[in-house]
Structure formats: structure tokens, C-alpha cells
Amino acid sequence: MFFLLLCTSAYTSNCLEPIGWGARAVGRGGVEIAIADDADALNSNPAGITQIKGKQLDLGFGIFSPKIRFRNRYGRRHTRVQYYPAPEFGFVFHIKNTPMAIGFGIYGPLVWHTRSSPYFKTCIPMTQR
């Protein structure tokens, strides 16, 4: 019953999230989903943290600068160059003599700087859909 009190509504956002956080994942071209061998797997493939032996701490900071172009019925659009912070923190602890691991991670949401589109002005909690 206690956990029911912790439940909140989940909101959706049209945001960009890169596949791969951290230098290793980005250097591999985003294959972090398949090869999860560091604490940053908490963001891309949480089940992969069981492959990590011992303890591992990953800290990092990056700059994310997406360039988007699209065409719709209102004409051609593109985004201006903007830079967004992309902090990352992950800690994984492998439980000895078991196939289990415990992890904790904080990854900067890239929705901090999103703006609502004039074509999509509604934001509806997923629990009310």
C-alpha cells in the first residue's frame, strides 16, 4: 500500500535523447544498448549491469547540440544551433556470488530546454489516456 502513495502521473514529451551517454558509448557509435559494460548502461540497457564485476562509478559531462530539419504541410523548418548540457552519473555494485547487481544513475534529461510546439499545445498525463 505504501508504494501506491509514491505513484505519480507520467508526462510525455517530444524530446531528443541520444543513444549512448558517456565517451565510451558515443565512441562506439551508440552500441551501448547491445554492449552494456559500464555504469552508463543504467540509461540505455539496465539489464546489462549484471555484466559488470565489482564496483564501477562513471561520471561525465557532455554538450548536446542537435540539428533538426523537417518538412510539414506548413513548410520547411529547421532548428537553430543550441547547446544543451548532458550530465551523467552512474554507480553499479555487483553482489558477490550472485548474478545480480544494484545500480543508481542520474542522467540529465534533455527536455529541460524544450518548448511547446504551436501545433501540439496539449500535455496529457499518460495515466489519463
N, C-alpha and C positions, 0 to 999 in steps of 0.2 A: 504494500500500500504506500510505503514511503516513496518509492520510485515513481509512482503515479503523480505525486506532487511536484516532482522535478521536471515533468514533461512540459514542453512549451510548443508553441506553434512554430513551424519551419517556414521560412520565406525563401522564395526563389529569386534568382537574379540572372539576367543575361550578362554574364561576365566571362572574361577570358582567364583561363588557368592553364599555365604551361604544363606539359607533361615532363616532369623532371625538375626537381629542386636540388640545388647544390651543384658544385663544379663537376663532380663525377658523373651525375646523371645527365647534365647538359652536354658534357664532353662525349658521352656515349650516344648522343642523338635522341635521348628520351626513352631508351630501352629499360629504364628503371622499373617499368611495370613487369617485365619478364625477369630481369636480373636484379633482385632485391637483396643487396648485400651490405647495406649501410642503414643507419638510423633514419635517413630520409625516406626510406620505404614506408614509413608510417603514413606518409601523404599519398603515395602512389599505389602501393601494394602492401597493406598492413600484414597480410598473411606471410609475407616474405621475411619478416623479422625473426622468424624461427630459424633461419639460416645463419643468423649472427651468433657467434660463440662469445661468451664472456659479456663484458660491458662495452658499450660504444656510445660516445657523445658526438654529435655533429652540430656545429654552429655555422651560420653563414649569413651573408647579406648580398643581395644582388639588385640589379636595376632591370626592370622590365619595361620595354618600350615597343608596344605593338603598333603595327601599321596595317590598317584595315581599309579595304576598298570593297564596295558593293554597289549593286545597281538594283533599284526597285522601280515601281511604277511612277515614282516622283522624280526620278532622275538618278544620275550617278553621284555617289557620295564617297568621301574618304575622310579619315580622321587626321587630325593634326598631330604632330610629333609631341608626345608627352612621356614623361619618365615617372615610373611608379616604384616605390620601394618594395622589395620582396625579401623580408627577413625569414629565417628558418632556424628552428631549434628541434633537435630530436635526441632522445635518450632511450636506449634499449638495454635491458638486463636479461640475459639468458638464465633460466632457472636450472641449476645443476641437476644432472641425472634425469632430466625430463626433456621431452621435445618442445617444451613451452618457453615463451619469452614474454616479458612485460615491457611495454613501451609507452612513452609520453612524448608528444610532439606539439609544437606550435608553429604554424606556417602562416605568414601574413596573407590575409585574404586580399585578392586583387579587386574586390568590389568596393574598396574604400573610396575610390575616385570615380565610380561610375555615376552617370547622370541618367535620369529617366528620358526615354525617347518620346518625342511628341506623338508617336504612333502607338506606343504601348505605355499608357499612363497608369495602369492598374497594377497593384501589387497585392495578390491574394494569398493568404496563408495556405500552405499545402493541406493542412488539416481541415480546411473549409471547402475543398474542391469536391 
